[in-house]
């Protein structure tokens, strides 16, 4: 197993991401969002061409390999009701840039959950259309020698184990990136409301045969406040140590990619920048500490 990380969790700028990776002694990055020079931070497959070229050159000069892309394709910010042309354009931009980077794995999702208010799901989730689109996403990437992996996140495939299995049965060759932390705060929508949270271990076991990539985050869910407090790996309810041990025992040879969320939550729009320099330092240091803690968890016990 090879440890890597979603490097924008260490910092926005490409130089910061490289510095964190080098500090940890890693050779790989999972690229998601990045900022270079005067360009705004953005998805690695959506930033302007000049910005992308600068980022790619920086990774190359630092001898850092981009092993995978955490794309925004079909993610929780995309509606299944949006025209598929949007997705197709993202796919083509992503493929072109992945070839330039030499990346071979791409994360995608099965679009946002249709709701009327928080966790008040619509009865019709347009399952057939989601499957049609996921098949097309998979086909287009695989035709280019790229492995597409679906994440158990805030999308149809992450609604519950049952929903994930339903997708797997509809697309038997579908592969997954399993995130240990997502079940901690995601509701189990196969159960009656109010939804309980999911079990990371049970979700992992259900998908185990189809997992081609792994994300590590961890945390504690508080029912009273309906909030998740993210923790260092192995300190929360994500069954991190148990899952890592089982992956090792099963001969998993893929990447283990950290997504700490300890100092920053990627999709939290309430965060403020009252002290940006202090926040940046905390982000960097917590990312490095997270990587080191994970390495210790993965070290064989004598």
ZATI-216645 format. One record per residue: residue in one letter; x, z negated, y negated of N, C-alpha, C in turn. Coordinates in steps of 0.02 Angstrom, whole numbers, plus 32768, in hexadecimal, padded with zeros to 4 digits. Layout:
! residues N
AXZYXZYXZY
...
This chain:
! residues 302
X802A8000803C800080008000802C80007FC2
X801A80287F91804080307F54801880137F19
X80377FE47EF480147FC67EBB801D7FF17E7D
X7FE67FFC7E5A7FE6801F7E1A7FB27FFD7DED
X7FA1801B7DB67F707FFC7D8A7F50802C7D5A
X7F14801B7D447EF280417D107F12802A7CCE
X7F4080527CB77F71803A7C867F56802E7C41
X7F1A80497C307F00803A7BED7EEA7FF17BE8
X7EE67FCE7C207ED87F867C1D7F147F5E7C04
X7F4F7F7E7C047F8A7F5F7BE77F8F7F6D7B9C
X7F717FA47B877F737FB87B407F5F80007B39
X7F4A80127AFD7F3080557AF17F67808A7AF0
X7FA0807B7ACF7FD280AE7AC37FF880BF7B02
X800A80FF7B09802D81167B44806F80F07B4E
X809180E07B1780D180BB7B1D80C780757B39
X808F80557B25808080137B3E807080167B89
X804B80487B9D803980517BE38078805C7C0E
X80A580847BF480E480907C18810E80517C1B
X8111802C7BE381397FEF7BE1811F7FBB7C14
X80DE7FB47C1980C17F857C4980D27F9A7C90
X80CD7FDA7C9E80DB7FF57CE081257FE97CF2
X81507FF67CC281987FEC7CCD81A97FA27CD6
X81897F777CAF81957F2F7CB581847F177CFB
X81507F337D19813C7F207D5C81657F437D92
X818E7F737D7F81B67F977DAF818F7FC97DD8
X81577FE07DBC812E80117DDF814180587DCB
X813080877DF6813E80CE7DE880FF80F77DDA
X80C580D77DDF808680FC7DD9805780DC7DA5
X802D81067D887FF980F07D5A7FB781117D70
X7F8180EB7D6B7F3F81097D6F7F2881137D27
X7F2281527D127F1381617CCC7EC881647CC1
X7EB281437C8C7E6B81437C7A7E6481557C30
X7E7381267C047E7281337BBC7EBA812C7BA3
X7EC981517B6E7F0C814F7B537F0A81627B09
X7F3A81487AE37F4081587A9C7F89816C7A8E
X7F9281A17A697FD581B77A567FD781C77A0C
X800C81B279EC801981C179A57FDB81B5797B
X7FC881E779527F9081DE79247F4D81EF7944
X7F4D820379837F0F821579A47EE981D679BA
X7EA881D979BA7E7F81A179D07E83819A7A1C
X7E7A815C7A327E7881507A7A7E3D81767A99
X7E4881917AD47E1381B57AF67E2381BF7B3F
X7DF381D87B637DFC81E77BAA7E3582197BB3
X7E5E820F7BE57E97823B7BF17E8182837BFB
X7E43828E7C117E2D82D47C1A7E0282ED7BE0
X7DFA82C47BAC7DD182D97B737DF682D87B30
X7E3082B97B2C7E5582B87AED7E6C82FF7ADB
X7E7A830C7A9B7E91834F7A887ECE83657AAF
X7ED683A67AB67F0C83C27ADF7F5083AA7AC8
X7F5B83A77A867F9B83917A6D7FA983497A80
X7F75831E7A7C7F7D82D87A907F8D82D37ADA
X7F6A82FA7B037F7782F97B4B7FBE830F7B5A
X7FD583437B3A801A835B7B46804E83267B35
X804183017AFF806F82CB7AEC806F82937B20
X803482817B38802F824D7B6B805182627BAC
X804382A07BC0806182BA7BFE80AD82BC7BF9
X80C782CF7BBF810F82D27BB5812E828C7BB7
X8109825B7B9C812282167B9C812681FA7BE3
X80F282077C0B80F381F17C51812D82127C77
X813682527C6A816B82787C8D81B0825D7C7A
X81BA82527C3881FB82397C21820B81F47C3D
X81D781CC7C4781E081887C6281E381887CAE
X81DB81C27CCC81DB81C97D1581A3819F7D34
X816A81A07D13812E817F7D2C80FE81B47D46
X80E981AC7D8580BB81DB7DA4807281C37D99
X804981F17D82800181E27D7D7FE381F17DC2
X7FD281BC7DE67FBA81C57E2B7F7081D57E2C
X7F4B81BE7DFA7F0381C97DFA7EE881C77DB3
X7EAC81E27DAB7E8981E57D6B7E4981BE7D71
X7E40818D7D457E0081697D417DD2818E7D12
X7DB581C37D2A7D8E81EF7CFE7D4C81CE7CE9
X7D2E81EB7CB67CEC81D47C9F7CB481FF7CBD
X7CC582297CEC7C9482577D097C5D82317D2E
X7C1F823B7D187BE5821B7D367BE381D07D30
X7C0781B47CFF7C0B816A7CFC7BCD814C7CDD
X7BD081097CD27B9780E37CB97B8180F87C73
X7BA9811F7C507B9681377C0D7B76817C7C10
X7B6F81987C4C7B5281DB7C557B0F81D67C78
X7ADD81F57C5D7A9A81F47C7B7A92822E7CAC
X7A7082207CE37A6182547D147A3382897CF6
X7A1382787CBE79E582A77C9E7A0982D67C6D
X7A4A82C87C5F7A7082F57C347A7D83377C59
X7A86836E7C337A9683AE7C547AD583A97C7E
X7AD683C97CB87B1083C77CE37B4B83ED7CC5
X7B3C84177C937B72843B7C707BA6840B7C54
X7B9083D07C3F7BBE839E7C237BF083887C59
X7BD6837A7C947C0083657CCB7C30839D7CE0
X7C1683DA7CE57C3F84127CFB7C7A841E7CCB
X7C6E84177C8B7CA384207C5A7CD883E97C62
X7CC283AB7C6E7CF083747C797D1A83807CB8
X7CFA83987CEC7D1E83A67D2A7D5683D87D1F
X7D46840E7CFC7D7984427CF27DB2842A7CC7
X7DA384037C927DD983E87C697E0383B77C92
X7DE2838F7CBB7E05835E7CE37E33837F7D17
X7E1A83B27D387E4283D67D6A7E8183F37D4B
X7E7884147D127EB184337CF07EE784007CE0
X7ED283C67CC77F0283947CB37F20836F7CEF
X7EF983677D237F1483477D5F7F4B83727D7F
X7F4383B37D7D7F7783DF7D977FB783D77D6E
X7FB083D27D2C7FEB83C97D01800E83877D0F
X7FE783537D1F800383117D2A801983077D73
X800183327D9F801083297DE67FE682F37E07
X7FAF82DF7DE77F8482AA7E027F5782C77E39
X7F4B829F7E6D7F2882B87EA87EE682947EB7
X7ED6825F7E917E9982387E9D7E7282347E5B
X7E30823D7E5E7E0882367E227DCA820B7E31
X7DBE81DB7E057D8381B07E0A7D4981D17DE6
X7D0E81CF7E067CD081E67DE77C9881B67DFA
X7C5D81BF7DDD7C2581947DEE7BE581BD7DF5
X7BAE819B7E067B6F81BD7E127B3C81B17DDB
X7B5481AD7D9E7B2C81A97D617B0A81657D58
X7AF681597D1A7AD981187D077A97810A7D2C
X7A8A80CA7D377A4B80B57D547A1480BE7D21
X79DB80D97D3679A380E27D09797C80A17D04
X797980867CC7795A80457CBB792B80467C7F
X78FB80187C7F78D480087C4478E57FC07C31
X791C7FB97C0D79347F767BFF79657F607C35
X79877F2A7C2879BD7F117C5579A27F007C9A
X79BE7F227CCD79AE7F177D1479647F1F7D23
X79427F467CFB78FC7F587D0978FB7FA27D1C
X790A7FB07D5B79187FF47D7178D8801E7D77
X78DF805E7D6778A9808C7D7378A380987DBE
X786680A57DD5785A80B07E1C787D80F07E34
X787C81247E0B789A81637E1E78DF81687DFF
X791381657E29795881697E11797581B07E19
X794B81E07E27796082267E2D7999822D7E60
X7990820F7E9A79C3820E7ECD79DA82547EE1
X79AC82817EED79BE82C57F0379EB82E87ED1
X79DD82DF7E907A0682FF7E5D7A4B82DF7E5A
X7A4F829E7E637A8F827C7E647ABA82977E9F
X7A9B829E7ED87ABF82B87F127AD583007F07
X7AAA83287EEA7ABD836E7EDC7AF983707EAF
X7AFA83477E7B7B3183487E4C7B71832C7E6B
X7B6B82F77E917BA682DA7EB17BC5830C7EE2
X7B9C83307F077BB683637F357BDD83987F0E
X7BC383AB7ED47BE583DE7EAC7C2683C47E8F
X7C2683867E787C6383667E5F7C9983667E96
X7C85834F7ED07CB3834C7F097CCE83917F1A
X7CA283C27F1E7CB684067F317CE984227F01
X7CDC841A7EC07D0984387E8E7D4E84177E8F
X7D5183D67E977D9383B57E997DB883C47EDA
X7D9583C07F117DB683CC7F527DD184137F57
X7DAF84437F377DC784887F377E0B848F7F14
X7E1C845D7EEA7E5B845D7EC67E8F842E7EE5
X7E8084157F217EAF83E97F437EB083A27F28
X7E7A838F7F077E73834C7EE97E4083237F10
X7E4E82E37F1A7E2182B77F3E7DF382927F0D
X7DB282A27F0C7D83827D7EE17D6B823E7F05
X7D6B82067EE17D5581C67EFE7D1F81A87ED1
X7CE881947EF07CB081777ECB7CB9812B7EC7
X7CAD810E7E8C7CB680C67E837C7480A07E89
X7C7880667EA87C3F80387EAD7C3880117E6C
X7C2380357E387C1F80177DF57BD780197DDC
X7BCC801B7D9B7B8980197D7E7B6B805F7D7F
X7B5C80777DBB7B3E80B87DC67B1580B47E05
X7AF580EA7E1A7AC880E87E537AEC80CD7E91
X7B2880E57EA07B4B80CF7EDC7B6280877EDA
X7B5F80677EA07B7280227E9A7B367FF27E95
X7AF9800D7E9E7ABD7FE37E977AB77FB07ECF
X7AD07FC07F097AD07F927F437AF37FB47F7C
X7B007F8F7FB17B1D7FAC7FED7AEE7FE28008
X7AAD7FD480087A7C800480227A7F80467FFC
X7A8680427FBA7A89807F7F927AC980A67FA2
X7B0180817FAB7B4080A27FBB7B3C80C57FFF
X7B1F80A380307B1780C180737AE980FD8070
X7AB580F980487A87813280407AAD816F8027
X7ADA81657FF67B02819C7FDD7B3281B68013
X7B51818780377B81819A806B7B6081C380A2
X7B2381B180B37AFF81D680E77AEC821C80CF
X7ADF8222808E7ACE826480727B0B8290806A
X7B468271805F7B85829580587BB882758088
X7BB7828780C77BDF826480FA7C2A826280EC
X7C46829480CA7C8E829580BD7CA18274807A
X7C718255805A7C7D8235801A7CB181FC8020
X7CDF81F97FF07D1281C57FEF7D0781967FB3
X7D2081597FB97D1281267F877D5281077F6C
X7D4E80F17F2D7D7E80C07F127D57807F7F10
X7D6E804F7F377D4B800F7F3A7D697FDE7F08
X7D3F7FC27EDD7D547F917EAB7D3C7F4D7EC2
X7D6C7F1F7ECD7D5C7EDD7EE67D347EB37EB5
X7D3C7EC07E747D1B7E977E427CD67EAD7E2F
X7CC57EEC7E397C837F047E237C497EE07E45
X7C4D7ED17E867C147EAD7EA57C087E677E88
X7C3C7E497E6B7C357E067E4F7C007E047E19
X7BFD7E387DEF7BCE7E377DB77B967E6A7DBD
X7B997E967DEF7B647EC87DF67B2A7EAC7E1F
X7AEC7EB77E087AB27E9F7E2E7AA87EC57E6F
X7A8F7EA17EA17A7E7EC07EE17A367EDA7EDB
X7A317F197ECB79EF7F367EBC79C77F487EFB
X79E27F367F3679BB7F3E7F73798F7F007F7F
X79997ECC7F5779747E8D7F5E793E7E897F27
X790D7E5C7F3078DA7E537EFC78F87E367EBC
X78D97E437E8378ED7E257E4578D97DDC7E43
X78FD7DB07E20793C7DC07DFC79757DCC7E2E
X799A7E017E2179CC7E177E527A047DE47E59
X7A177DD57E987A557DAF7EA17A907DDD7E97
X7ACD7DC17E927B087DEB7E8D7B1C7E027ED3
X7B497E327ED67B5E7E4F7F157B987E287F36
X7BA57E377F747BDE7E1A7F987C147E4F7F9D
X7C4F7E407F827C877E6F7F847C9B7E7D7FCD
X7C9F7E497FF57CB47E51803B7C837E7C8062
X7C437E70805B7C117E9780807C107EE08068
X7C187EEA80277C1A7F2E800C7C587F528026
X7C907F3080257CCE7F4D80407CC77F618089
X7CAB7F3480B27CA37F4380F97C777F808103
X7C427F8780DB7C147FC080E27C36800280D2
X7C66800180A37C87803F808D7CCB804A80AC
X7CE5801980D07D2A801880E67D43805B8103
X7D1C807A812D7D3180B8814E7D3980F2811E
X7D1E80EB80E17D1D812280B17D4781148073
X7D6C80DC80727D9280C880377DD580ED8035
X7DE281107FFD7E2081357FF47E4A811B7FBA
X7E2E80EB7F957E5180D07F5A7E32808B7F4D
X7E58805D7F2F7E4080197F247E5080027EDE
X7E1E7FE37EBD7E287FC17E7D7E237F767E89
X7E4F7F507E697E4E7F087E6E7E3C7EE97E2C
X7E047EC77E2A7DF47E977DF57DCE7E5E7E17
X7DC77E277DF37DA97DEB7E117D867DC47DDA
X7D597D987DED7D367D717DBB7D037D427DD9
X7CE57D197DAE7CB07CEA7DC17C707CFD7D9C
X7C397D007DC17BF87D0E7DA27BD47CCC7D95
X7BB77CC77D597B907C8C7D457B477CA17D40
X7B1D7C897D6E7AD67C9B7D6D7AB47C827D2E
X7AC77C477D177AA67C287CDE7AAF7C527C9E
X7AED7C6A7C947AFB7C907C577AF87CDB7C62
X7AF27CF07CA17AF37D377CB37B327D597C99
X7B6B7D367CA27BAB7D507C8C7BDF7D4B7CC3
X7C0F7D797CC17C467D787CEF7C867D667CCA
X7CA97D347CE27CEA7D227CC77D1F7D3F7CF5
X7D477D6D7CDB7D797D8F7D047DB67D637D0C
X7DD37D657D477E0A7D387D597E467D607D73
X7E7C7D3D7D7E7EB57D5A7DA17EA07D6A7DE9
X7EC27D997E0A7EAE7DAC7E4E7EB17D727E7F
X7E7D7D6B7EA77E7B7D357ED87E5D7CF57EBF
X7E4B7CF27E7E7E307CB47E617DE57CB77E57
X7DC67CEF7E677D7F7CF77E5C7D577D017E9C
X7D1E7D237E947CF07D2D7ECC7CF57D737EE9
X7D2B7D977EDA7D327DDC7EF07D517DE57F35
X7D5B7DAE7F597D787DB17F9D7DB87DDA7F9F
X7DE07DD57F6A7E1B7DFF7F637E4D7DF47F9C
X7E5E7DB67FA97E907DA97FDE7E777DC08022
X7E387DB480317E1B7DC880717E1B7E138079
X7E097E3680447E077E7F80467E4D7E9C804C
X7E7C7E8180267EC17E99802A7EDD7E8F8070
X7ECF7E55808E7EE87E4780D17ECA7E788103
X7E8A7E8880FB7E6A7EB6812A7E847EFD8120
X7E907F1080E27EAD7F5380D57EF17F5980F6
X7F1A7F2580EF7F5C7F26810D7F587F29815A
X7F2D7F0081767F247EFE81BE7F0B7F4181D8
X7EE37F6381B07EC57FA381C47EF37FDF81B9
X7F2D7FD3819B7F5E800881907F5180338154
X7F2E801781227F21803E80E47F63804E80C2
X7F6D808D80B07FAC80A480927FA480BE804B
X7F6980B4802E7F5D80D07FEC7F7280A37FB3
X7F5780B27F777F68808D7F3B7F3A80507F33
X7F56801B7F187F317FE07F037F3B7FDC7EB7
X7F067FE77E927F0B7FEF7E497EEA7FB47E25
X7F0F7F927DFB7EF37F587DD77EC87F6F7D9C
X7E917F4D7D927E657F567D587E507F107D40
X7E7E7EEB7D217E767EA37D177E377E8C7CF3
X7E267EAC7CBA7DEE7E967C907DF87E4F7C76
X7E337E327C807E3F7DED7C6C7E427DE67C20
X7E677E127C007E6E7E0F7BB77E427E417B93
X7E277E707BB97DFC7EA27B9A7DCB7EBC7BCD
X7D8E7EC97BB87D5C7EE87BE47D4F7F2E7BCB
X7D5E7F5F7BF47D5E7FA57BE07D1C7FBB7BC0
X7CE37FA47BDC7CA27FBC7BC27C7D7F867B9A
X7CA27F547B807C847F207B577C897F347B0E
X7C4F7F457AEF7C4E7F5C7AAA7C4B7F217A78
X7C497EE37A917C437EA97A647C877E8D7A50
X7CBC7EA67A6F7CFF7E8C7A5F7D117E9A7A16
X7D357E6C79F87D4B7E7479B37D977E7579B0
X7DB17E8E79787DF97E93796E7E0E7E687933
X7DFB7E2779367E0C7DFA78FF7E577DF378F6
X7E7C7DF4792D7EC47DEF792B7EE07E23795C
X7EE47E6279477EF77E9879757F3C7E917994
X7F6B7E76796E7FAF7E6E798A7FB07E3A79C2
X7F8D7E0379B77F897DCF79EB7F637DE87A28
X7F2E7E0D7A1B7F077E297A537F327E5A7A7B
X7F587E837A5A7F837EB47A7C7FB77E917AA7
X7FD57E5C7A8C80077E367AB27FE87E167AEF
X7FAC7DFA7AE67F897DD97B1E7F777E0C7B54
X7F607E477B3E7F507E7C7B6E7F8C7E8E7B99
X7FC37E9B7B7880007EB07B9B80177E7A7BCC
X801B7E3D7BB480357E077BDD80077DF67C17
X7FC67DF97C0C7F977DEA7C427F987E217C77
X7FA17E5F7C627FA57E977C917FE27E8F7CBE
X801B7E7F7C9F80597E767CC580537E3B7CF4
X80377E047CDC802D7DC97D067FFE7DD97D41
X7FCB7DFF7D337F9B7E137D677FBE7E3B7D9E
X7FE77E6A7D89800C7E927DB9803A7E687DE4
X805B7E387DC580897E0C7DEA80637DDF7E1B
X80297DC67E0580017D9C7E317FE87DC47E6E
X7FD47E027E617FBD7E2B7E997FF57E397ECB
X80317E467EB1806A7E527EDD80777E167F0A
X806F7DD97EEE80797D9D7F1680437D977F4C
X80057DA87F3B7FD07DA67F6C7FDC7DD77FA5
X7FFC7E0F7F9680077E437FC880477E387FF0
X80707E077FDA80AF7DFB7FFD80A17DDC8041
X80BF7DF7807680B37DDA80BA80C77D9180BC
X809D7D6980DB80AA7D2180E180D77D14811D
X810C7CED8113813A7CDD814A81217CA28172
